[in-house]
Amino acid sequence: MKRLVTQPCCPEVALLVSTYQKPEHLHRVLLSIALQVEVEGQIEVVVTDDGSTDRTRQVVETFAREVTFPVRFTTHPHAGFRLARCRNKGVAASSAPYLLFLDGDCVLPRDHVRQHLVHRHAGWVMGGYCCRLDREISTCIDEAAIQANTFPDLTPRSELKKLAWRDRKARFYNLIRHPGKPKLAGGNIGIWRSDFTRVNGYDERFIGWGGEDDDLRRRLAATGIRIGSILRWTHTYHLWHPPEPTAVCRYWDGQNVHYLHRPGRLVRCRDGLIRRTLDDIQFRIIGREPEMALARRLFAKSLPQILHQSNRGVPSAIPCENATLSENQDDFRPEVEILMAPGGGQFSGKADCQVLVILPEPVSKDAPRDRCLSKLARQAHRLLCDLPQKGFLSGVTQFKLNQIDQLLASIT
């Protein structure tokens, strides 16, 4: 990996600490942040709270008065486990070009931030993990142990071996260019603000425990961002606490699993750092002129913008003769492609989400028959058709021709 050289700036990194109803844990984590070495003048801290009603705010305010770097606090009324929203609000309240996501129950070793700064690279997200400590050891990691920097000595060797194995696996996955690994764990992620903004941050439709980090990883990977491991150099120490009520023992039992595995996800999510409307999304419709006339009638109310020039100066509605796109559209990458069938067209393969519209009957007598409808079915992420269809990808949702608004709302 080629190291990115940047000019010094202040602050250089934003530490985004997520918390909810754990003021004693948060106090210890903030103390470990105050004791970070070789980062003077380079950090800012934002504590991103999920609506705590205890003394969390007082802990942060006291901490802010005792340190020399900027400290901010964000919160909102608690309405379920909304970690994605916490993190996005924290990013919005910060200014540094590099972001370090942390959990409010994970104590940092003295050089944790410095190691993240040293090992950041252009085009990479640096992921890590934590040593999970039991209740007895967590009790021993008090303010005195953090001040004296003796708490790393309490870590069980078994936990250190797990982290070493996790690091080796991450490096192997990168060596073989594994499409889905290594994973990201949100309590220890270093990422450039520009990369985080490119995918519109965390998807706030993840409510309840789990899935938001996996979703972020997939969308980052779709932009060409690689996932590296920081575990060779640093890790955090997770203080014991009762499990989150919405957490599950089995992955597939998680309440967000179905949404995480939705086909046709947008790289830039709809509900992230900003709320994106349909007007913000790049659409393209493919079909012959007779089918395009019907498309204009179908989508005129829901997507009036596709009948005009897109905001990049490229026509969103594109007539397609003999299944080929016009050459002047080659550089345009739509987020959503809508293919009218029958019509002889084909998906470009450039879009995040591909919608297949199957008309009840040919628009004109000379309309070509879609002999490759089964191929289109394997490529589509959404289906707009009145009659039941077979052969589509697992998870593909079918909508009727009068349910266009519901179809568009499902694209996220």
DRENVO-985388 format. One record per residue (C-alpha): x, y, z; residue in three letters; chain. Coordinates in pm, 1 decimal, decimal comma, m for minus. Layout:
// residues N
X | Y | Z | ALA | A
...
This chain:
// residues 412
0,0 | 0,0 | 0,0 | MET | A
128,2 | 343,8 | m89,9 | LYS | A
122,7 | 578,3 | 205,0 | ARG | A
m57,8 | 906,0 | 155,0 | LEU | A
144,6 | 1212,6 | 253,2 | VAL | A
m61,5 | 1508,1 | 370,4 | THR | A
24,3 | 1854,5 | 491,5 | GLN | A
m20,6 | 1910,5 | 866,2 | PRO | A
m354,3 | 2057,2 | 963,7 | CYS | A
m549,4 | 2108,6 | 1281,0 | CYS | A
m734,6 | 1899,2 | 1366,9 | PRO | A
m609,1 | 1605,1 | 1164,5 | GLU | A
m844,4 | 1335,1 | 1291,3 | VAL | A
m1193,3 | 1331,4 | 1443,0 | ALA | A
m1254,8 | 1071,0 | 1713,0 | LEU | A
m1624,0 | 978,1 | 1699,2 | LEU | A
m1723,4 | 799,9 | 2020,7 | VAL | A
m2066,5 | 631,2 | 2016,2 | SER | A
m2245,7 | 576,0 | 2346,8 | THR | A
m2578,0 | 507,2 | 2514,8 | TYR | A
m2654,9 | 481,3 | 2886,4 | GLN | A
m2299,7 | 383,3 | 2992,1 | LYS | A
m2150,0 | 691,5 | 3159,0 | PRO | A
m1893,6 | 497,4 | 3366,2 | GLU | A
m1766,0 | 315,9 | 3058,2 | HIS | A
m1759,0 | 642,7 | 2864,1 | LEU | A
m1563,1 | 816,8 | 3139,6 | HIS | A
m1288,0 | 554,2 | 3115,3 | ARG | A
m1281,4 | 569,8 | 2735,8 | VAL | A
m1252,2 | 948,4 | 2736,9 | LEU | A
m970,6 | 928,0 | 2991,1 | LEU | A
m782,5 | 692,8 | 2757,5 | SER | A
m831,4 | 946,3 | 2478,4 | ILE | A
m688,5 | 1227,4 | 2692,1 | ALA | A
m375,9 | 1016,2 | 2749,5 | LEU | A
m302,4 | 953,5 | 2379,1 | GLN | A
60,5 | 1020,6 | 2286,5 | VAL | A
217,5 | 1211,0 | 1995,7 | GLU | A
m111,4 | 1356,0 | 1870,0 | VAL | A
m109,2 | 1692,7 | 2042,3 | GLU | A
m295,3 | 1952,2 | 1837,7 | GLY | A
m417,3 | 1691,8 | 1588,5 | GLN | A
m742,2 | 1558,5 | 1735,3 | ILE | A
m1100,4 | 1659,7 | 1795,5 | GLU | A
m1357,2 | 1447,4 | 1978,1 | VAL | A
m1729,6 | 1413,6 | 1916,6 | VAL | A
m1931,4 | 1197,7 | 2156,1 | VAL | A
m2230,3 | 1070,0 | 1957,9 | THR | A
m2506,9 | 975,5 | 2197,1 | ASP | A
m2819,2 | 771,9 | 2114,6 | ASP | A
m3049,4 | 955,7 | 2355,1 | GLY | A
m2911,3 | 875,9 | 2701,4 | SER | A
m3117,5 | 997,4 | 2995,2 | THR | A
m2850,5 | 946,1 | 3261,7 | ASP | A
m2546,6 | 1163,6 | 3333,8 | ARG | A
m2374,8 | 1099,3 | 2998,8 | THR | A
m2392,1 | 1466,1 | 2899,6 | ARG | A
m2236,2 | 1572,7 | 3230,9 | GLN | A
m1947,9 | 1327,6 | 3180,3 | VAL | A
m1875,7 | 1480,4 | 2839,3 | VAL | A
m1905,0 | 1839,6 | 2961,2 | GLU | A
m1667,0 | 1773,4 | 3250,3 | THR | A
m1419,7 | 1606,1 | 3015,8 | PHE | A
m1437,9 | 1898,6 | 2770,3 | ALA | A
m1333,7 | 2141,4 | 3046,0 | ARG | A
m1030,0 | 1932,9 | 3135,0 | GLU | A
m867,4 | 1887,1 | 2792,4 | VAL | A
m712,3 | 2123,9 | 2540,6 | THR | A
m861,5 | 1978,5 | 2221,5 | PHE | A
m1216,0 | 2042,3 | 2090,1 | PRO | A
m1492,7 | 1822,8 | 2236,8 | VAL | A
m1850,8 | 1820,3 | 2106,7 | ARG | A
m2163,0 | 1628,9 | 2203,0 | PHE | A
m2449,2 | 1520,2 | 1977,8 | THR | A
m2768,3 | 1347,5 | 2085,9 | THR | A
m3131,8 | 1291,9 | 1989,4 | HIS | A
m3439,3 | 1137,9 | 2151,6 | PRO | A
m3394,9 | 764,8 | 2190,2 | HIS | A
m3620,4 | 565,8 | 1955,8 | ALA | A
m3450,3 | 229,6 | 1929,4 | GLY | A
m3089,3 | 138,8 | 1860,9 | PHE | A
m2981,8 | 398,5 | 1600,9 | ARG | A
m2606,6 | 372,2 | 1584,9 | LEU | A
m2595,0 | 470,0 | 1215,8 | ALA | A
m2765,2 | 799,1 | 1292,4 | ARG | A
m2530,8 | 865,4 | 1584,3 | CYS | A
m2223,9 | 822,5 | 1367,5 | ARG | A
m2356,1 | 1039,4 | 1085,5 | ASN | A
m2442,1 | 1318,8 | 1328,5 | LYS | A
m2095,2 | 1293,1 | 1475,2 | GLY | A
m1934,6 | 1327,4 | 1133,8 | VAL | A
m2152,9 | 1629,2 | 1057,2 | ALA | A
m2036,3 | 1792,8 | 1383,3 | ALA | A
m1666,5 | 1737,2 | 1305,6 | SER | A
m1424,5 | 1895,3 | 1059,4 | SER | A
m1110,3 | 1680,0 | 1037,3 | ALA | A
m1021,5 | 1511,8 | 704,9 | PRO | A
m979,6 | 1171,5 | 870,9 | TYR | A
m1242,1 | 994,8 | 1083,7 | LEU | A
m1184,6 | 738,6 | 1357,2 | LEU | A
m1500,8 | 561,7 | 1472,1 | PHE | A
m1484,4 | 433,8 | 1830,6 | LEU | A
m1723,3 | 274,8 | 2077,5 | ASP | A
m1791,9 | 428,1 | 2417,1 | GLY | A
m1720,7 | 95,6 | 2588,1 | ASP | A
m1373,9 | 34,4 | 2436,3 | CYS | A
m1065,6 | 175,8 | 2611,5 | VAL | A
m774,7 | 283,3 | 2386,5 | LEU | A
m408,0 | 198,2 | 2431,6 | PRO | A
m177,9 | 499,9 | 2454,4 | ARG | A
m70,5 | 503,9 | 2088,6 | ASP | A
m399,0 | 399,8 | 1928,9 | HIS | A
m470,5 | 726,3 | 1748,0 | VAL | A
m109,0 | 771,4 | 1642,5 | ARG | A
m103,2 | 424,7 | 1486,4 | GLN | A
m417,3 | 501,8 | 1287,2 | HIS | A
m262,7 | 825,1 | 1162,2 | LEU | A
65,3 | 658,9 | 1070,0 | VAL | A
m99,1 | 372,6 | 880,5 | HIS | A
m373,2 | 554,9 | 691,4 | ARG | A
m350,8 | 525,9 | 315,2 | HIS | A
m525,6 | 669,8 | 14,3 | ALA | A
m797,1 | 437,7 | m113,3 | GLY | A
m807,9 | 228,3 | 203,5 | TRP | A
m1025,3 | 200,5 | 511,8 | VAL | A
m835,4 | 66,2 | 813,0 | MET | A
m1049,2 | m167,4 | 1023,4 | GLY | A
m974,8 | m317,8 | 1359,7 | GLY | A
m1137,0 | m494,5 | 1650,7 | TYR | A
m1121,7 | m521,2 | 2029,2 | CYS | A
m1007,0 | m755,0 | 2304,4 | CYS | A
m1327,9 | m866,6 | 2475,0 | ARG | A
m1280,6 | m855,6 | 2850,6 | LEU | A
m1495,7 | m1038,6 | 3103,3 | ASP | A
m1676,8 | m875,1 | 3391,7 | ARG | A
m1402,6 | m933,9 | 3648,8 | GLU | A
m1121,6 | m790,1 | 3436,8 | ILE | A
m1336,7 | m496,5 | 3327,5 | SER | A
m1390,1 | m404,0 | 3691,4 | THR | A
m1012,4 | m390,7 | 3739,4 | CYS | A
m971,0 | m141,4 | 3454,8 | ILE | A
m1045,6 | 165,4 | 3661,5 | ASP | A
m917,2 | 521,5 | 3636,1 | GLU | A
m593,8 | 432,7 | 3817,0 | ALA | A
m518,3 | 143,2 | 3578,2 | ALA | A
m572,7 | 366,7 | 3278,1 | ILE | A
m358,6 | 645,9 | 3423,9 | GLN | A
m77,1 | 397,9 | 3499,5 | ALA | A
m122,7 | 222,8 | 3162,9 | ASN | A
m129,3 | m118,3 | 3329,6 | THR | A
m460,2 | m239,1 | 3186,2 | PHE | A
m306,8 | m397,3 | 2869,1 | PRO | A
m130,0 | m646,2 | 3099,3 | ASP | A
m469,0 | m779,6 | 3210,2 | LEU | A
m564,2 | m899,5 | 2861,8 | THR | A
m608,2 | m1278,5 | 2834,5 | PRO | A
m362,5 | m1437,9 | 2590,7 | ARG | A
m654,0 | m1612,3 | 2424,4 | SER | A
m795,6 | m1276,0 | 2318,5 | GLU | A
m462,5 | m1162,2 | 2176,7 | LEU | A
m438,9 | m1483,5 | 1974,8 | LYS | A
m786,2 | m1423,0 | 1834,0 | LYS | A
m684,8 | m1074,5 | 1720,3 | LEU | A
m363,2 | m1203,0 | 1562,5 | ALA | A
m561,6 | m1466,9 | 1372,7 | TRP | A
m815,3 | m1204,8 | 1264,9 | ARG | A
m533,2 | m987,3 | 1132,2 | ASP | A
m377,4 | m1275,0 | 935,3 | ARG | A
m713,3 | m1358,5 | 781,4 | LYS | A
m768,5 | m995,4 | 682,2 | ALA | A
m434,0 | m984,6 | 506,1 | ARG | A
m502,7 | m1311,8 | 328,8 | PHE | A
m844,0 | m1189,7 | 211,2 | TYR | A
m680,1 | m878,6 | 68,0 | ASN | A
m413,3 | m1089,1 | m101,2 | LEU | A
m672,4 | m1297,3 | m284,8 | ILE | A
m904,2 | m996,5 | m338,0 | ARG | A
m1195,0 | m1163,6 | m159,0 | HIS | A
m1517,2 | m984,6 | m265,1 | PRO | A
m1678,7 | m980,0 | 80,5 | GLY | A
m1397,4 | m985,0 | 335,7 | LYS | A
m1240,9 | m865,0 | 558,3 | PRO | A
m1537,8 | m719,4 | 741,3 | LYS | A
m1560,3 | m388,1 | 923,3 | LEU | A
m1635,5 | m352,6 | 1293,5 | ALA | A
m1760,5 | m3,0 | 1368,0 | GLY | A
m1589,4 | 34,6 | 1703,9 | GLY | A
m1246,7 | 73,7 | 1543,0 | ASN | A
m1258,5 | 214,4 | 1187,9 | ILE | A
m1027,6 | 471,8 | 1032,2 | GLY | A
m1162,2 | 627,9 | 710,7 | ILE | A
m1107,5 | 939,5 | 503,5 | TRP | A
m1393,9 | 1185,5 | 525,9 | ARG | A
m1399,8 | 1213,4 | 145,9 | SER | A
m1455,3 | 836,3 | 112,1 | ASP | A
m1724,5 | 836,8 | 381,2 | PHE | A
m1901,5 | 1126,7 | 210,9 | THR | A
m1880,2 | 959,1 | m129,4 | ARG | A
m2118,9 | 684,5 | m14,7 | VAL | A
m2333,3 | 928,9 | 190,0 | ASN | A
m2216,9 | 780,1 | 519,6 | GLY | A
m2401,4 | 518,4 | 720,3 | TYR | A
m2749,2 | 413,3 | 608,6 | ASP | A
m2984,7 | 533,2 | 883,2 | GLU | A
m3251,3 | 283,3 | 780,5 | ARG | A
m3060,4 | 36,8 | 996,7 | PHE | A
m3246,0 | 56,3 | 1327,3 | ILE | A
m3172,5 | m211,1 | 1585,8 | GLY | A
m2852,6 | m402,5 | 1637,8 | TRP | A
m2630,0 | m507,1 | 1348,8 | GLY | A
m2584,4 | m469,2 | 974,3 | GLY | A
m2482,5 | m104,7 | 939,1 | GLU | A
m2108,3 | m179,0 | 925,7 | ASP | A
m2149,9 | m458,8 | 669,6 | ASP | A
m2363,1 | m230,1 | 454,5 | ASP | A
m2105,7 | 50,0 | 470,6 | LEU | A
m1831,2 | m193,3 | 375,0 | ARG | A
m2020,5 | m317,6 | 69,4 | ARG | A
m2092,7 | 30,7 | m55,6 | ARG | A
m1733,1 | 141,9 | m2,7 | LEU | A
m1607,0 | m164,8 | m188,9 | ALA | A
m1836,7 | m77,2 | m479,8 | ALA | A
m1643,4 | 249,0 | m520,4 | THR | A
m1308,3 | 67,8 | m525,6 | GLY | A
m1212,1 | 135,1 | m161,6 | ILE | A
m1006,1 | m146,0 | m4,7 | ARG | A
m1044,0 | m268,8 | 354,3 | ILE | A
m715,7 | m297,7 | 544,8 | GLY | A
m632,3 | m420,9 | 894,6 | SER | A
m490,5 | m205,1 | 1175,2 | ILE | A
m466,4 | m501,5 | 1412,5 | LEU | A
m94,9 | m558,9 | 1362,3 | ARG | A
m34,8 | m225,6 | 1533,1 | TRP | A
m324,6 | m155,7 | 1767,4 | THR | A
m657,1 | m272,1 | 1906,4 | HIS | A
m902,3 | m157,0 | 2171,0 | THR | A
m1018,0 | m314,9 | 2500,1 | TYR | A
m1389,7 | m383,8 | 2530,7 | HIS | A
m1531,7 | m336,3 | 2882,1 | LEU | A
m1797,3 | m587,9 | 2980,2 | TRP | A
m2162,6 | m487,2 | 2993,4 | HIS | A
m2496,5 | m665,7 | 2945,1 | PRO | A
m2575,0 | m727,9 | 2576,5 | PRO | A
m2783,9 | m486,8 | 2371,4 | GLU | A
m3147,4 | m607,5 | 2387,1 | PRO | A
m3180,5 | m625,0 | 2007,8 | THR | A
m2855,3 | m820,8 | 1965,2 | ALA | A
m2891,1 | m1181,7 | 1850,8 | VAL | A
m2675,1 | m1490,6 | 1888,8 | CYS | A
m2726,4 | m1611,3 | 1532,7 | ARG | A
m2645,7 | m1378,2 | 1243,9 | TYR | A
m2948,2 | m1473,0 | 1034,6 | TRP | A
m3183,1 | m1391,9 | 1323,0 | ASP | A
m3090,2 | m1023,9 | 1315,6 | GLY | A
m3373,3 | m784,5 | 1239,7 | GLN | A
m3164,8 | m600,3 | 977,8 | ASN | A
m3040,2 | m903,3 | 785,5 | VAL | A
m3314,3 | m893,8 | 522,2 | HIS | A
m3251,7 | m525,0 | 451,5 | TYR | A
m2874,6 | m576,1 | 444,6 | LEU | A
m2904,3 | m841,2 | 173,5 | HIS | A
m3147,9 | m647,1 | m43,1 | ARG | A
m3064,6 | m668,4 | m414,3 | PRO | A
m2982,5 | m348,4 | m599,1 | GLY | A
m2850,5 | m135,0 | m311,1 | ARG | A
m2751,0 | 221,1 | m398,3 | LEU | A
m2384,6 | 302,6 | m339,4 | VAL | A
m2496,0 | 643,2 | m211,3 | ARG | A
m2771,6 | 548,1 | 31,8 | CYS | A
m3097,4 | 743,4 | 47,4 | ARG | A
m3095,0 | 817,3 | 422,8 | ASP | A
m2739,0 | 896,5 | 522,3 | GLY | A
m2540,5 | 1212,4 | 587,7 | LEU | A
m2802,9 | 1382,6 | 372,0 | ILE | A
m3159,0 | 1280,9 | 282,9 | ARG | A
m3171,8 | 1208,4 | m89,0 | ARG | A
m3494,0 | 1252,3 | m281,9 | THR | A
m3572,4 | 1095,5 | m617,7 | LEU | A
m3455,2 | 1417,8 | m779,4 | ASP | A
m3106,3 | 1349,4 | m641,6 | ASP | A
m3082,2 | 1004,5 | m803,9 | ILE | A
m2953,7 | 946,8 | m1157,1 | GLN | A
m3208,0 | 746,8 | m1360,1 | PHE | A
m3189,8 | 605,3 | m1709,3 | ARG | A
m3470,3 | 444,0 | m1909,4 | ILE | A
m3386,0 | 208,0 | m2194,4 | ILE | A
m3623,4 | 115,8 | m2474,1 | GLY | A
m3727,0 | 177,4 | m2833,9 | ARG | A
m3925,8 | 488,5 | m2909,5 | GLU | A
m4268,5 | 318,7 | m2887,5 | PRO | A
m4179,9 | 179,5 | m2542,9 | GLU | A
m4031,9 | 515,3 | m2442,3 | MET | A
m4362,9 | 686,5 | m2512,2 | ALA | A
m4534,3 | 446,5 | m2272,0 | LEU | A
m4252,2 | 494,4 | m2018,3 | ALA | A
m4313,6 | 867,7 | m2025,6 | ARG | A
m4676,5 | 810,5 | m1939,9 | ARG | A
m4596,0 | 554,4 | m1668,1 | LEU | A
m4333,6 | 764,2 | m1490,8 | PHE | A
m4450,4 | 1118,9 | m1570,7 | ALA | A
m4600,0 | 1172,6 | m1224,7 | LYS | A
m4338,9 | 996,6 | m1011,2 | SER | A
m4024,2 | 1085,6 | m1206,5 | LEU | A
m4084,0 | 1399,3 | m1411,8 | PRO | A
m3710,0 | 1467,2 | m1416,1 | GLN | A
m3638,1 | 1164,0 | m1636,4 | ILE | A
m3823,0 | 1331,0 | m1923,0 | LEU | A
m3566,1 | 1611,3 | m1928,9 | HIS | A
m3194,1 | 1656,6 | m1914,8 | GLN | A
m3037,2 | 1505,9 | m1601,5 | SER | A
m2843,3 | 1738,8 | m1377,8 | ASN | A
m2521,8 | 1611,5 | m1534,7 | ARG | A
m2634,9 | 1719,2 | m1878,0 | GLY | A
m2700,1 | 1365,1 | m1998,1 | VAL | A
m3045,7 | 1252,5 | m2110,4 | PRO | A
m3186,7 | 1014,5 | m1849,2 | SER | A
m3442,4 | 863,2 | m2086,8 | ALA | A
m3250,7 | 697,8 | m2367,5 | ILE | A
m3402,8 | 535,3 | m2675,4 | PRO | A
m3218,3 | 213,5 | m2743,6 | CYS | A
m3218,1 | 59,5 | m3089,6 | GLU | A
m3106,3 | m300,1 | m3140,3 | ASN | A
m3004,0 | m332,5 | m2776,1 | ALA | A
m2716,4 | m83,7 | m2802,1 | THR | A
m2679,8 | 245,6 | m2618,1 | LEU | A
m2583,3 | 565,1 | m2792,3 | SER | A
m2206,4 | 616,4 | m2789,5 | GLU | A
m2236,7 | 957,1 | m2624,5 | ASN | A
m2386,5 | 787,3 | m2316,1 | GLN | A
m2086,7 | 561,5 | m2248,3 | ASP | A
m1943,8 | 784,8 | m1975,2 | ASP | A
m2274,9 | 828,6 | m1794,1 | PHE | A
m2316,4 | 598,5 | m1495,8 | ARG | A
m2679,2 | 584,7 | m1381,0 | PRO | A
m2768,8 | 479,3 | m1029,8 | GLU | A
m3096,4 | 323,0 | m1145,2 | VAL | A
m3164,3 | 174,6 | m1489,2 | GLU | A
m3519,0 | 100,6 | m1606,1 | ILE | A
m3545,1 | m138,6 | m1899,3 | LEU | A
m3868,7 | m161,4 | m2097,0 | MET | A
m3954,4 | m508,6 | m2229,1 | ALA | A
m4032,2 | m633,1 | m2482,4 | PRO | A
m3814,1 | m393,1 | m2669,0 | GLY | A
m3487,2 | m565,7 | m2751,0 | GLY | A
m3284,3 | m357,7 | m2504,6 | GLY | A
m3041,5 | m467,5 | m2238,1 | GLN | A
m2903,0 | m341,5 | m1910,3 | PHE | A
m2571,2 | m158,7 | m1939,5 | SER | A
m2434,5 | m320,2 | m1621,5 | GLY | A
m2329,5 | 20,8 | m1488,2 | LYS | A
m2623,7 | 87,7 | m1256,3 | ALA | A
m2651,9 | 7,8 | m885,1 | ASP | A
m3016,4 | m95,8 | m926,3 | CYS | A
m3171,4 | m249,5 | m1238,9 | GLN | A
m3548,5 | m238,9 | m1283,9 | VAL | A
m3718,7 | m453,4 | m1547,1 | LEU | A
m4058,7 | m338,4 | m1673,0 | VAL | A
m4250,4 | m613,4 | m1854,9 | ILE | A
m4536,8 | m467,3 | m2052,1 | LEU | A
m4858,6 | m671,1 | m2074,1 | PRO | A
m4841,2 | m671,4 | m2455,1 | GLU | A
m4615,2 | m528,9 | m2727,3 | PRO | A
m4661,3 | m157,4 | m2783,0 | VAL | A
m4637,9 | m196,5 | m3159,7 | SER | A
m4675,0 | m483,5 | m3404,1 | LYS | A
m4306,9 | m475,6 | m3500,0 | ASP | A
m4185,3 | m483,3 | m3138,9 | ALA | A
m3909,2 | m744,5 | m3105,3 | PRO | A
m3973,2 | m1046,1 | m2888,3 | ARG | A
m3745,3 | m1064,8 | m2584,4 | ASP | A
m3604,3 | m1411,4 | m2635,4 | ARG | A
m3350,6 | m1341,0 | m2361,8 | CYS | A
m3610,9 | m1251,9 | m2098,1 | LEU | A
m3469,5 | m1520,1 | m1870,4 | SER | A
m3128,4 | m1350,1 | m1889,7 | LYS | A
m3283,1 | m1012,9 | m1806,0 | LEU | A
m3463,7 | m1177,9 | m1515,5 | ALA | A
m3129,6 | m1290,5 | m1368,6 | ARG | A
m2997,6 | m934,1 | m1390,8 | GLN | A
m3296,5 | m742,3 | m1255,0 | ALA | A
m3318,6 | m617,7 | m895,2 | HIS | A
m3679,8 | m498,2 | m918,9 | ARG | A
m3967,2 | m610,4 | m1139,4 | LEU | A
m4260,9 | m400,3 | m1259,5 | LEU | A
m4520,1 | m630,3 | m1412,3 | CYS | A
m4885,4 | m716,2 | m1362,1 | ASP | A
m4850,2 | m1092,3 | m1417,7 | LEU | A
m4644,3 | m1323,8 | m1190,1 | PRO | A
m4298,9 | m1401,6 | m1328,0 | GLN | A
m4043,9 | m1674,0 | m1254,8 | LYS | A
m3667,6 | m1698,3 | m1280,1 | GLY | A
m3570,8 | m1383,4 | m1091,6 | PHE | A
m3293,1 | m1336,7 | m838,9 | LEU | A
m3364,6 | m1430,4 | m480,4 | SER | A
m3509,8 | m1132,4 | m296,3 | GLY | A
m3634,4 | m951,5 | m606,5 | VAL | A
m3962,9 | m777,2 | m533,5 | THR | A
m4235,6 | m762,4 | m796,1 | GLN | A
m4460,6 | m458,2 | m821,2 | PHE | A
m4762,7 | m405,4 | m1042,2 | LYS | A
m4770,7 | m132,7 | m1305,2 | LEU | A
m4986,3 | 85,4 | m1079,8 | ASN | A
m4737,9 | 54,2 | m790,8 | GLN | A
m4461,8 | 269,3 | m931,5 | ILE | A
m4439,7 | 486,2 | m618,3 | ASP | A
m4393,2 | 177,0 | m400,1 | GLN | A
m4124,0 | 47,0 | m634,3 | LEU | A
m3932,0 | 374,4 | m624,9 | LEU | A
m3958,6 | 391,3 | m245,7 | ALA | A
m3797,4 | 45,6 | m226,7 | SER | A
m3481,7 | 166,1 | m402,4 | ILE | A
m3236,9 | 252,5 | m123,2 | THR | A
